[in-house]
Amino acid sequence: MSTRCQIAFYENKDQSILKPSILLYRHCDGYPGTVDGKEYGVLCDIVPFLRDFKKHRGLDDIEYCAAWLIHELIEKHIKMIRKLHKNDTKQQKKVFKRFSHYVGHGICEDFHGDIEYVYRIYSNTLEVYKIVHSEQELKNYCSSPYKESNFSLIETIDL
C-alpha cells in the first residue's frame, strides 16, 4: 500500500486548512522522513526546494512555487523510476515508458479520502499533519469529507 499525501498551499495562516488555494497530490512515499535522513521522505524532497524558491522568488508567490514544486517532484520521480528499471528488458522498458511517466503526482481540487499526510505551506512556514480518523469514519473510509479534527499537527518547519 502506498503512503499517499497532499501538499497544500495557502495565502496565509488564517486560511482554513480545509480550503487550500493550491493542492498537489503524491501517490506514494508520502511519509515525512527527515530533511537530513530518509532518501524518499517528502520533507527531503520539498524543504530544500522551498528554501531555494524562497531565496530567489519568495514563498508569497504560491502559483509559481506550486508549479515549480510539482515539476521538481515529477523529475525526481522519473529519475527514481529510471534508476529502478535501468537493467530491464526491452519489453519491460516499453511498459515502464507507457505507465511510469504519467503517474505518481497530480493537481487536485479537493483532499483525497485516502491520504495519510498533509503538508501545509503558507508564508515562510511548512506544517506537517497526520490524518486521523475516528472509528466511525474508518467504517465509511473514503466517503466522508474531512473536518478540521482529522488534521493532527505533528511538526512545524520554518522555511
Wavefront OBJ file of the C-alpha trace (Angstrom):
o trace
v 0.000 0.000 0.000
v 1.306 3.449 -0.880
v 1.609 6.283 1.591
v -0.432 8.980 -0.124
v -0.155 12.641 0.759
v -1.089 16.078 -0.422
v 0.873 19.303 -0.435
v -1.352 22.311 0.186
v -0.540 25.963 -0.457
v -2.349 28.732 1.432
v -2.352 32.507 1.008
v -1.962 32.977 4.782
v -2.034 31.219 8.150
v -5.662 32.136 8.848
v -6.980 30.339 5.763
v -8.913 27.206 6.705
v -6.873 24.033 6.331
v -9.911 22.611 4.500
v -9.714 25.299 1.777
v -6.220 25.420 0.255
v -5.546 27.743 -2.673
v -3.499 25.085 -4.480
v -3.423 21.369 -3.761
v -0.897 18.834 -5.067
v -1.081 15.040 -4.773
v 1.673 12.474 -4.255
v 0.665 8.845 -4.663
v 3.488 7.140 -2.776
v 6.360 7.797 -0.373
v 4.271 10.493 1.266
v 5.641 9.995 4.776
v 7.606 12.922 6.197
v 11.023 11.330 6.723
v 13.535 13.901 7.843
v 15.363 16.639 5.996
v 18.760 15.008 6.506
v 17.534 11.428 6.846
v 15.283 9.306 4.690
v 16.041 9.367 0.990
v 12.427 9.278 -0.178
v 10.608 11.223 2.539
v 8.573 14.225 1.436
v 10.486 16.654 3.647
v 13.754 15.645 1.965
v 12.175 16.465 -1.384
v 10.322 19.678 -0.612
v 12.200 21.545 2.133
v 15.388 22.206 0.096
v 13.268 23.242 -2.893
v 11.049 25.575 -0.828
v 14.066 27.213 0.814
v 15.698 27.760 -2.571
v 12.472 29.155 -4.048
v 12.122 31.460 -1.043
v 15.666 32.721 -1.586
v 15.117 33.508 -5.275
v 11.403 34.409 -5.570
v 9.789 34.461 -2.141
v 7.193 31.994 -0.911
v 4.336 34.503 -1.235
v 4.184 33.643 -4.970
v 2.318 30.373 -4.390
v 1.200 29.858 -8.007
v 4.740 29.762 -9.336
v 6.020 27.936 -6.270
v 3.417 25.156 -6.600
v 4.051 24.828 -10.354
v 7.798 24.535 -9.923
v 7.424 22.199 -6.952
v 5.262 19.754 -8.937
v 7.849 19.939 -11.726
v 10.624 19.160 -9.242
v 8.707 16.246 -7.730
v 7.886 14.736 -11.126
v 11.525 14.999 -12.245
v 12.677 13.224 -9.073
v 10.014 10.556 -9.625
v 11.152 9.913 -13.207
v 14.820 9.695 -12.168
v 13.963 7.196 -9.429
v 11.878 5.038 -11.788
v 14.609 5.093 -14.444
v 17.172 4.042 -11.866
v 14.963 1.162 -10.735
v 14.417 -0.015 -14.318
v 17.807 0.635 -15.920
v 18.544 -3.098 -16.388
v 15.071 -4.070 -17.628
v 14.445 -5.895 -20.907
v 13.203 -4.028 -23.963
v 9.600 -5.134 -23.273
v 9.798 -4.044 -19.624
v 11.171 -0.652 -20.705
v 8.246 -0.256 -23.111
v 5.753 -0.930 -20.298
v 7.707 1.392 -17.963
v 7.676 4.213 -20.509
v 3.937 3.843 -21.078
v 2.842 3.826 -17.430
v 5.576 5.199 -15.160
v 5.916 8.669 -16.624
v 2.339 9.747 -16.047
v 1.562 8.538 -12.547
v 2.664 9.500 -9.074
v 1.768 13.197 -8.862
v -1.151 15.429 -9.692
v -3.041 18.650 -9.115
v -6.285 18.395 -7.144
v -9.453 20.319 -6.415
v -10.047 18.682 -3.042
v -8.471 16.364 -0.494
v -8.460 12.685 -1.439
v -10.173 10.336 1.009
v -7.171 8.043 1.456
v -4.305 10.400 2.273
v -2.143 9.889 5.342
v -0.267 13.206 5.496
v -0.847 16.821 4.505
v 1.961 19.335 4.105
v 0.588 22.855 4.651
v 2.647 25.703 3.197
v 1.954 29.373 3.970
v 4.200 32.433 4.292
v 7.566 31.041 5.388
v 6.151 28.032 7.217
v 5.621 24.344 6.474
v 3.320 22.384 8.766
v 3.139 18.586 8.671
v -0.189 16.980 9.535
v -1.066 13.336 10.095
v -4.593 12.493 9.011
v -6.537 10.757 11.797
v -9.946 9.111 11.570
v -12.476 8.109 14.182
v -13.764 4.520 14.262
v -16.977 5.633 12.523
v -15.039 7.470 9.818
v -12.934 4.364 9.183
v -16.122 2.389 8.578
v -17.050 4.918 5.883
v -13.455 5.145 4.580
v -13.019 7.481 1.621
v -16.679 8.517 1.607
v -16.790 11.161 4.337
v -15.424 14.679 3.773
v -12.623 15.791 6.065
v -13.153 18.003 9.092
v -10.518 20.106 10.825
v -10.392 17.463 13.569
v -8.941 14.981 11.056
v -5.742 17.051 10.788
v -3.257 16.426 13.608
v -0.222 18.740 13.566
v 2.999 16.763 14.079
v 5.722 19.206 13.015
v 6.296 22.848 12.061
v 9.298 23.894 9.969
v 10.449 27.468 9.414
v 11.446 27.977 5.823
l 1 2 3 4 5 6 7 8 9 10 11 12 13 14 15 16 17 18 19 20 21 22 23 24 25 26 27 28 29 30 31 32 33 34 35 36 37 38 39 40 41 42 43 44 45 46 47 48 49 50 51 52 53 54 55 56 57 58 59 60 61 62 63 64 65 66 67 68 69 70 71 72 73 74 75 76 77 78 79 80 81 82 83 84 85 86 87 88 89 90 91 92 93 94 95 96 97 98 99 100 101 102 103 104 105 106 107 108 109 110 111 112 113 114 115 116 117 118 119 120 121 122 123 124 125 126 127 128 129 130 131 132 133 134 135 136 137 138 139 140 141 142 143 144 145 146 147 148 149 150 151 152 153 154 155 156 157 158 159
